[in-house]
Each structure stands twice: as structure tokens, then as C-alpha cells.
Amino acid sequence: MLQIRPGARYRCFGDGLCCTDIHSIGPLTRPEVRRLAQIEPGLTERNPRIDGVVITPRAGACAHLTESGCRVHAALGLDGKPGVCRRFPYRLVRTPVGLRLSTEHRCPCRTLGDRPPIDLADAIASTRTASGRMVADLVVADTEDLRAYLAREPELLRDPLAAIDVEPFPPLEDVTWNDVAHHYRGKLDGSACGDALAWFGDMVLALHGHPLRQLRARPWKPAFDRAEARSMATEPPDTILADWIADELWGLEWTERGTFEQARRDLATRLAVAREVLRRLAGVRADRAAAEAVLIGEMAGAAPLWASVVRAFR
Ligand code: SF4
């Protein structure tokens, strides 16, 4: 039985962020590569970072994304799309107590507007492979720390912001928070991903007393424009932040970076950064600003450097 976190809400509204360079569009299976080649050959390539074949990006987006949407979907229907496209923003996590569904929050369809509770049938259809298997993105080791967390999880998820109410920015072994900030700022490469990581670096510096002369371009603004236009229902920013933190806990990716106590300080730090983004976006509709802040906080946590930052907590 697939476990869904109570209160998690999502539906694909086609805001389109997932068809950009937010993630590698792969790995693709051989049949998927063959299907895509029927539409236009030569638009896949090997990506050494994920050790698999991906769709070649074009101008910061999938090469199959057109003004009128996904041409793979138009030609072959939902089932003809690569598994990675059907799966995002879902994640499957195998735990010692069963298979659970988590979601990424770098997707305004997940974070913004009047979205319904996650539909179990949609989640299963979106995450199973062509052969019907449910392959986990993460298999969590059975440790004492995990068992202790799981015993407390229902209580922690009732108030996720309180669950991580510890001091952010713990002292670091061998590096400083300024070093971390500059590393993230160094990720600027003209892509929206680079902008998001540089935003994170800027906010870390700002929270350590460095003046910020101006804000950078906001990553994936067109997708958030579409999300704001389609969503009449607004939510308080803390609801959006709490929903994100709840999935950071529930998704158990923190187990790859350390203990639950380290996770609390990690999340308190990224939450402080998200709150600073929110404060800097004062003229933006509050729920949208919170969704953009969550995206930056989640992107920073997914960057390869972050695991070593967490391990450097003293
Ligand atoms: S194949 Fe279609 S759904 Fe997948 S990333 Fe490209 S445009 Fe988006």
C-alpha cells in the first residue's frame, strides 16, 4: 500500500516549470529514446551527472516544449511521455515500514493555488514504470535514529515549523557561512537553476550582515506568472512553508545527509533563508512569494554541496 502524507495536495495545472532546466529530463529508457526520435531525432544526449540519457535542453527548457505545450503529449498522449515527465513532482521512498509517496516543492502546481488532495490512483499511474513496477527514488536504511523519528513523526507533522524550531546557521567545521554563500553565488551560469542557487547565496550573505544592493532575476518567473493567474485561492505564507517542511521530513531525504537532529538544523537554516526571500519579495502576492521562496530553499538543499554543509555542522 502506498502511503500518502495526510494534507498533501497536488494536481498538474500545466504551469510548465517541470519542462524546464529545473531538473535533468531523464534518465530515459531505450524505448523512450526511440519514441522521442520518431518526433524529432537527435534531441537526446548522455548526461554524466546522472549517468543516463536525457532530453537535450533548448533555451532553458525541454526541446519538445512548444508554445502550445508538450508535442510528445500531443503526438503520443500521456502514456507516450517519458516516465520522468509523468513522475515529477512525485517521489517514491522505500522505508522499513512501507513505501511512501513524497513530492518535490519546486513546482507551483504543488505549492500554489487551490489544489486538491493527492489522488492515489494518479500517484500510482504517474510513478509506476512501463512494466508496472514501483521503483523507489530512495531506499532508507533501517537505523535507530530513523525508528526514533518514525515513532514521533505523526506528532512532528502536526506542526512541522515547531518541529524544526532550533537556531539556524549552526557553526561549521573548517568553512564559514560566507564560504557557503559564495559557493552558491558561483553557480550563476545563465540558467534559472543558477539564478535560484545564487539567490540562496545572496540571502545567506544578507542574513550575515552583508548589504544586498539589488535582487537578482527571479528564477522561472513565467511559470509562477501562470500559477498566480490560475490560482484565485490564496494561503498564508506560513501554510506554504509548513507544507514544504512537512514533505522535507516525510520524504526522508535528510537521512542521506545525517541524523534527525542535523535535519532540524538544516531545515531551520533553509527556512530562515526562505523567510528572507519572502521578506525581500514584499511587493509580490504573499502566497506566490512563499512558493518562490520554497523553491529556492529546496533547490539549495538538493545541490551537491548541501550534504557536506550539513555534515560540517558542529
Ligand atoms: S517531453 Fe513533454 S512533458 Fe516531458 S519535459 Fe518535454 S515538454 Fe515537458
Boltz pocket constraint, residues with backbone or C-beta under 6 A from the ligand:
constraints:
  - pocket:
      binder: B
      contacts: [[A, 18], [A, 19], [A, 20], [A, 25], [A, 55], [A, 62], [A, 63], [A, 64], [A, 65], [A, 66], [A, 69], [A, 70], [A, 71], [A, 72], [A, 73], [A, 81], [A, 82], [A, 85]]
      max_distance: 6.0
